[in-house]
């Protein structure tokens, strides 16, 4: 693993599908605009001979994981492997997660982590960037597109539409984990997630308000009808806010986020991205 500064990444000579394209994943630390080191992985697209079409040469998916995930979790590696059938993939660990530095702000300053990863993808030569986020990461891709732009399409899976939701038992447990000192200890030692002790100040732009600001980039909202965290009014609010630039997929039998995302759903997301990202 390269532990060098962000400037080293910016001077990389790798170009996807050129003579210098790496044959195996790249791994490095990126530096965010507020100085946090972010553990990041680049997986080049792979040609699968039984596929209906070859992967795109210029498309990259930047994948934002859910709370308590990280770049090495098996479910995130499975997501990355599925999407490499359609383009290259950048995964990373949010601040406070896995090998990244800092402490989690549970979706607030994580937009800076995503911006660093998307910037790396562009420096590696990709001209089309699609952000794909799950749960907390689903809210981050919405806010990132609204606040930073620079993406060609957005896919938000199992995202909340509004903050401070406590209407389900899993969300009440999550609030305990984030807000209580004992919960933060469980997060640190049980889930490898270091959580900031300070409350949001100011409160970040809500996901539903961010969805209304993403246009003209297309937005795909994906949600399971058996999601135990957020009921169906959340994805419906997001899609309605996006208007004509939004599309809603309510998935029968699907639960929550990465763990519930099947290979078939990943294929459909890949096809959607190829068709909609410019």
VEXKE-949254 format. One line per field, with one value per residue (C-alpha): x, y, z. Coordinates in steps of 0.02 Angstrom, whole numbers, m for minus. Layout:
% residues N
east	[X:...]
north	[Y:...]
up	[Z:...]
//
This chain:
% residues 278
east	[0:65:64:121:40:m102:16:96:m73:m102:60:15:53:m77:m209:m351:m344:m178:m8:20:m145:m113:m165:m211:m294:m206:m211:m161:m207:m291:m293:m457:m471:m481:m327:m397:m310:m431:m387:m436:m435:m445:m506:m490:m637:m629:m686:m807:m829:m1007:m1059:m1179:m1059:m880:m854:m843:m668:m703:m830:m786:m899:m851:m934:m980:m1012:m1134:m1101:m978:m920:m748:m655:m605:m775:m826:m993:m908:m780:m927:m1009:m846:m820:m996:m977:m808:m909:m966:m821:m679:m720:m649:m691:m632:m658:m746:m657:m662:m687:m561:m386:m438:m397:m509:m677:m846:m967:m1104:m1130:m1080:m897:m894:m936:m754:m698:m805:m739:m560:m603:m694:m547:m428:m538:m530:m341:m327:m401:m587:m702:m869:m896:m1047:m1062:m1150:m1192:m1272:m1367:m1259:m1160:m1323:m1353:m1172:m1182:m1338:m1258:m1094:m1181:m1280:m1133:m985:m1056:m935:m1023:m1115:m1245:m1291:m1358:m1424:m1468:m1563:m1536:m1631:m1725:m1718:m1607:m1640:m1761:m1794:m1950:m1873:m1779:m1616:m1615:m1645:m1495:m1391:m1432:m1375:m1213:m1179:m1242:m1193:m1014:m1043:m1111:m958:m847:m946:m926:m738:m698:m844:m861:m691:m782:m719:m865:m847:m923:m983:m1158:m1182:m1162:m1233:m1349:m1299:m1409:m1545:m1539:m1711:m1655:m1495:m1594:m1684:m1516:m1431:m1505:m1455:m1362:m1481:m1522:m1571:m1652:m1653:m1742:m1804:m1982:m1915:m1788:m1783:m1703:m1802:m1982:m2039:m2086:m1897:m1859:m2022:m1977:m1806:m1873:m2010:m1882:m1773:m1919:m1891:m1707:m1748:m1796:m1860:m1837:m1933:m1859:m1976:m1904:m1747:m1681:m1553:m1400:m1248:m1293:m1461:m1396:m1398:m1290:m1442:m1475:m1293:m1308:m1462:m1372:m1223:m1336:m1425:m1259:m1195:m1356:m1375:m1201:m1173]
north	[0:172:290:440:612:659:749:583:518:671:638:458:408:268:287:159:51:126:42:86:18:m85:m266:m273:m152:4:53:218:350:507:671:765:954:958:849:675:521:409:228:200:59:65:m89:m83:m142:m325:m408:m549:m652:m705:m523:m446:m303:m255:m133:54:122:293:254:238:198:280:177:250:118:120:162:40:m25:m4:m42:m216:m281:m434:m358:m203:m307:m403:m239:m182:m346:m340:m162:m196:m287:m113:3:35:51:159:106:189:191:343:442:349:183:45:107:287:426:545:511:480:626:506:583:765:794:626:723:778:596:560:715:655:483:555:671:523:432:579:595:412:461:425:552:487:470:384:388:241:252:135:189:326:324:345:510:562:538:647:787:773:794:942:1031:984:927:853:685:615:511:465:302:309:141:125:308:408:560:657:665:606:470:349:261:86:m18:m23:167:184:69:172:332:250:199:376:483:387:369:183:168:252:128:m14:68:86:m89:m188:m112:m30:137:290:411:597:649:820:854:926:1115:1170:1027:965:988:852:716:762:942:881:771:926:1007:866:906:897:741:591:510:330:294:109:44:m124:m149:m249:m118:m128:44:166:141:176:358:396:340:413:582:576:529:661:794:748:774:728:689:555:373:259:71:m11:m186:m327:m430:m325:m278:m144:m80:m180:m342:m348:m297:m448:m482:m456:m285:m236:m285:m175:m30:m54:m53:103:193:150:218:374:438:551]
up	[0:m46:101:m1:m9:m123:m241:m285:m341:m448:m543:m583:m762:m767:m902:m916:m1073:m1128:m1137:m954:m887:m729:m739:m556:m434:m374:m192:m114:13:m49:45:64:56:247:266:303:229:135:95:m89:m217:m407:m501:m691:m795:m842:m1001:m963:m1120:m1081:m1061:m1184:m1216:m1172:m1027:m1062:m1088:m1012:m875:m691:m544:m379:m243:m72:62:206:389:472:302:224:63:119:173:70:21:m49:m143:m219:m274:m353:m443:m515:m580:m663:m797:m852:m813:m693:m508:m368:m191:m31:156:224:361:526:438:408:367:331:451:545:627:549:540:481:310:334:288:199:40:43:45:m107:m195:m168:m240:m391:m424:m422:m546:m665:m646:m695:m863:m848:m930:m863:m675:m597:m408:m325:m140:m14:142:220:59:m35:55:25:m165:m167:m67:m162:m331:m265:m182:m292:m459:m584:m600:m750:m657:m478:m406:m228:m148:18:63:191:128:291:443:622:569:714:655:646:774:671:660:847:876:754:848:1010:924:862:1006:1163:1227:1255:1079:1005:1099:1021:852:874:938:868:695:662:649:742:765:801:968:910:844:671:668:551:502:327:175:189:55:m13:m40:m122:m242:m305:m350:m447:m619:m758:m702:m700:m533:m502:m332:m284:m130:m67:m12:137:193:382:404:295:237:60:89:89:m90:m153:m80:m162:m333:m324:m277:m427:m547:m729:m697:m568:m587:m447:m436:m293:m282:m225:m83:m65:107:147:53:m4:82:m8:m181:m297:m449:m558:m483:m509:m692:m711:m626:m742:m895:m831:m804:m978:m1054:m948:m905:m1054]
//
